[in-house]
Amino acid sequence: MTPDDDLLMKAAQWADAGKHVALATVVQTWGSSPRPVGSQLVINEDSDFEGSVSGGCIEGAVVTEALDVMQSGESKLLEFGVSDAMAWEVGLACGGEVKVFVEKLEDR
């Protein structure tokens, strides 16, 4: 079983338990990025999460946005980079840019 399979299994477990779940996926990087395209993070409505989209530096911001996505049902494309003040605030000072797509998974 791959790490991606493990994340999707965790998402399914949370959904089976009646929790809302979101999936965050790195869709684009530029420069020095801690995680490659395709890296994922699963988040539930209790702010529990597994996986990584940045090695820890933007996960908190992604979890916060995922909670909004679970409420609204509308996906978001998040952008973090060194020229973005929020990137410094959340710790992305590595010199790169990261785009993360966050979507709500269908309730079971």
ChimeraX commands (.cxc) that place a marker at each C-alpha (Angstrom):
marker #1 position 0.00,0.00,0.00 radius 0.5
marker #1 position 1.37,3.44,-0.92 radius 0.5
marker #1 position 1.28,6.52,1.33 radius 0.5
marker #1 position -1.40,7.96,-1.01 radius 0.5
marker #1 position -3.52,4.84,-0.48 radius 0.5
marker #1 position -3.08,5.27,3.29 radius 0.5
marker #1 position -4.36,8.87,3.08 radius 0.5
marker #1 position -7.37,7.88,1.03 radius 0.5
marker #1 position -8.11,5.03,3.44 radius 0.5
marker #1 position -7.98,7.52,6.33 radius 0.5
marker #1 position -10.34,9.85,4.43 radius 0.5
marker #1 position -12.73,6.93,3.87 radius 0.5
marker #1 position -12.60,5.98,7.57 radius 0.5
marker #1 position -13.46,9.52,8.60 radius 0.5
marker #1 position -16.27,9.70,6.02 radius 0.5
marker #1 position -17.63,6.32,7.19 radius 0.5
marker #1 position -17.68,7.75,10.73 radius 0.5
marker #1 position -19.93,10.56,9.46 radius 0.5
marker #1 position -17.30,13.29,9.37 radius 0.5
marker #1 position -16.89,15.87,6.63 radius 0.5
marker #1 position -13.55,15.46,4.85 radius 0.5
marker #1 position -11.45,17.61,2.53 radius 0.5
marker #1 position -8.49,16.74,0.35 radius 0.5
marker #1 position -5.65,19.18,-0.34 radius 0.5
marker #1 position -3.32,18.44,-3.25 radius 0.5
marker #1 position -0.16,20.25,-4.39 radius 0.5
marker #1 position -0.93,21.08,-8.02 radius 0.5
marker #1 position 2.00,23.34,-8.90 radius 0.5
marker #1 position 5.39,24.30,-7.48 radius 0.5
marker #1 position 8.12,26.69,-8.50 radius 0.5
marker #1 position 11.60,27.11,-7.12 radius 0.5
marker #1 position 12.45,25.54,-3.81 radius 0.5
marker #1 position 9.37,23.67,-2.68 radius 0.5
marker #1 position 9.41,21.22,0.25 radius 0.5
marker #1 position 6.88,18.79,-1.31 radius 0.5
marker #1 position 6.39,17.74,-4.96 radius 0.5
marker #1 position 3.31,18.08,-7.13 radius 0.5
marker #1 position 0.80,15.41,-6.14 radius 0.5
marker #1 position 1.54,15.55,-2.41 radius 0.5
marker #1 position -1.66,15.40,-0.39 radius 0.5
marker #1 position -3.19,16.23,2.96 radius 0.5
marker #1 position -6.56,14.92,4.20 radius 0.5
marker #1 position -8.45,16.94,6.77 radius 0.5
marker #1 position -11.63,16.27,8.73 radius 0.5
marker #1 position -14.12,18.64,10.32 radius 0.5
marker #1 position -12.37,18.31,13.70 radius 0.5
marker #1 position -9.15,19.73,12.18 radius 0.5
marker #1 position -7.47,16.32,12.34 radius 0.5
marker #1 position -5.17,15.84,9.37 radius 0.5
marker #1 position -2.73,13.39,7.85 radius 0.5
marker #1 position -0.20,13.77,5.06 radius 0.5
marker #1 position 1.73,16.84,4.03 radius 0.5
marker #1 position 1.65,19.53,1.37 radius 0.5
marker #1 position 4.67,21.48,2.57 radius 0.5
marker #1 position 6.70,19.65,5.17 radius 0.5
marker #1 position 4.84,21.57,7.87 radius 0.5
marker #1 position 5.23,25.22,6.91 radius 0.5
marker #1 position 1.75,25.90,5.43 radius 0.5
marker #1 position -0.31,23.02,6.79 radius 0.5
marker #1 position -2.04,25.21,9.40 radius 0.5
marker #1 position -3.25,27.66,6.77 radius 0.5
marker #1 position -4.37,24.81,4.50 radius 0.5
marker #1 position -6.32,23.16,7.34 radius 0.5
marker #1 position -8.08,26.47,8.09 radius 0.5
marker #1 position -9.04,26.88,4.42 radius 0.5
marker #1 position -10.16,23.23,4.25 radius 0.5
marker #1 position -12.60,23.85,7.11 radius 0.5
marker #1 position -14.12,26.67,5.05 radius 0.5
marker #1 position -14.29,24.42,1.98 radius 0.5
marker #1 position -16.11,21.73,4.01 radius 0.5
marker #1 position -18.66,24.32,5.13 radius 0.5
marker #1 position -19.23,25.97,1.75 radius 0.5
marker #1 position -18.70,22.97,-0.50 radius 0.5
marker #1 position -16.76,25.21,-2.89 radius 0.5
marker #1 position -13.21,24.18,-3.81 radius 0.5
marker #1 position -10.33,26.65,-3.51 radius 0.5
marker #1 position -6.95,27.08,-5.14 radius 0.5
marker #1 position -4.51,28.38,-2.53 radius 0.5
marker #1 position -1.27,30.08,-3.52 radius 0.5
marker #1 position 1.73,30.53,-1.24 radius 0.5
marker #1 position 5.04,32.11,-2.18 radius 0.5
marker #1 position 7.89,34.16,-0.78 radius 0.5
marker #1 position 6.48,37.35,-2.28 radius 0.5
marker #1 position 3.22,36.72,-0.43 radius 0.5
marker #1 position 3.13,38.19,3.08 radius 0.5
marker #1 position 1.07,35.20,4.24 radius 0.5
marker #1 position 3.86,32.87,3.12 radius 0.5
marker #1 position 6.26,34.49,5.58 radius 0.5
marker #1 position 3.57,34.47,8.24 radius 0.5
marker #1 position 3.02,30.70,7.87 radius 0.5
marker #1 position 6.73,29.91,7.49 radius 0.5
marker #1 position 7.23,29.42,3.74 radius 0.5
marker #1 position 10.51,31.27,3.50 radius 0.5
marker #1 position 12.20,28.56,1.42 radius 0.5
marker #1 position 12.28,30.62,-1.77 radius 0.5
marker #1 position 9.57,28.80,-3.69 radius 0.5
marker #1 position 5.91,28.95,-4.56 radius 0.5
marker #1 position 3.25,26.33,-3.98 radius 0.5
marker #1 position -0.31,26.04,-5.29 radius 0.5
marker #1 position -2.63,23.75,-3.36 radius 0.5
marker #1 position -6.10,22.72,-4.54 radius 0.5
marker #1 position -8.53,22.04,-1.68 radius 0.5
marker #1 position -11.77,20.16,-2.29 radius 0.5
marker #1 position -14.50,18.68,-0.15 radius 0.5
marker #1 position -14.92,14.95,-0.55 radius 0.5
marker #1 position -18.45,13.72,-1.05 radius 0.5
marker #1 position -20.24,12.64,2.12 radius 0.5
marker #1 position -20.94,8.94,2.33 radius 0.5
marker link #1:1,2 radius 0.2
marker link #1:2,3 radius 0.2
marker link #1:3,4 radius 0.2
marker link #1:4,5 radius 0.2
marker link #1:5,6 radius 0.2
marker link #1:6,7 radius 0.2
marker link #1:7,8 radius 0.2
marker link #1:8,9 radius 0.2
marker link #1:9,10 radius 0.2
marker link #1:10,11 radius 0.2
marker link #1:11,12 radius 0.2
marker link #1:12,13 radius 0.2
marker link #1:13,14 radius 0.2
marker link #1:14,15 radius 0.2
marker link #1:15,16 radius 0.2
marker link #1:16,17 radius 0.2
marker link #1:17,18 radius 0.2
marker link #1:18,19 radius 0.2
marker link #1:19,20 radius 0.2
marker link #1:20,21 radius 0.2
marker link #1:21,22 radius 0.2
marker link #1:22,23 radius 0.2
marker link #1:23,24 radius 0.2
marker link #1:24,25 radius 0.2
marker link #1:25,26 radius 0.2
marker link #1:26,27 radius 0.2
marker link #1:27,28 radius 0.2
marker link #1:28,29 radius 0.2
marker link #1:29,30 radius 0.2
marker link #1:30,31 radius 0.2
marker link #1:31,32 radius 0.2
marker link #1:32,33 radius 0.2
marker link #1:33,34 radius 0.2
marker link #1:34,35 radius 0.2
marker link #1:35,36 radius 0.2
marker link #1:36,37 radius 0.2
marker link #1:37,38 radius 0.2
marker link #1:38,39 radius 0.2
marker link #1:39,40 radius 0.2
marker link #1:40,41 radius 0.2
marker link #1:41,42 radius 0.2
marker link #1:42,43 radius 0.2
marker link #1:43,44 radius 0.2
marker link #1:44,45 radius 0.2
marker link #1:45,46 radius 0.2
marker link #1:46,47 radius 0.2
marker link #1:47,48 radius 0.2
marker link #1:48,49 radius 0.2
marker link #1:49,50 radius 0.2
marker link #1:50,51 radius 0.2
marker link #1:51,52 radius 0.2
marker link #1:52,53 radius 0.2
marker link #1:53,54 radius 0.2
marker link #1:54,55 radius 0.2
marker link #1:55,56 radius 0.2
marker link #1:56,57 radius 0.2
marker link #1:57,58 radius 0.2
marker link #1:58,59 radius 0.2
marker link #1:59,60 radius 0.2
marker link #1:60,61 radius 0.2
marker link #1:61,62 radius 0.2
marker link #1:62,63 radius 0.2
marker link #1:63,64 radius 0.2
marker link #1:64,65 radius 0.2
marker link #1:65,66 radius 0.2
marker link #1:66,67 radius 0.2
marker link #1:67,68 radius 0.2
marker link #1:68,69 radius 0.2
marker link #1:69,70 radius 0.2
marker link #1:70,71 radius 0.2
marker link #1:71,72 radius 0.2
marker link #1:72,73 radius 0.2
marker link #1:73,74 radius 0.2
marker link #1:74,75 radius 0.2
marker link #1:75,76 radius 0.2
marker link #1:76,77 radius 0.2
marker link #1:77,78 radius 0.2
marker link #1:78,79 radius 0.2
marker link #1:79,80 radius 0.2
marker link #1:80,81 radius 0.2
marker link #1:81,82 radius 0.2
marker link #1:82,83 radius 0.2
marker link #1:83,84 radius 0.2
marker link #1:84,85 radius 0.2
marker link #1:85,86 radius 0.2
marker link #1:86,87 radius 0.2
marker link #1:87,88 radius 0.2
marker link #1:88,89 radius 0.2
marker link #1:89,90 radius 0.2
marker link #1:90,91 radius 0.2
marker link #1:91,92 radius 0.2
marker link #1:92,93 radius 0.2
marker link #1:93,94 radius 0.2
marker link #1:94,95 radius 0.2
marker link #1:95,96 radius 0.2
marker link #1:96,97 radius 0.2
marker link #1:97,98 radius 0.2
marker link #1:98,99 radius 0.2
marker link #1:99,100 radius 0.2
marker link #1:100,101 radius 0.2
marker link #1:101,102 radius 0.2
marker link #1:102,103 radius 0.2
marker link #1:103,104 radius 0.2
marker link #1:104,105 radius 0.2
marker link #1:105,106 radius 0.2
marker link #1:106,107 radius 0.2
marker link #1:107,108 radius 0.2
view
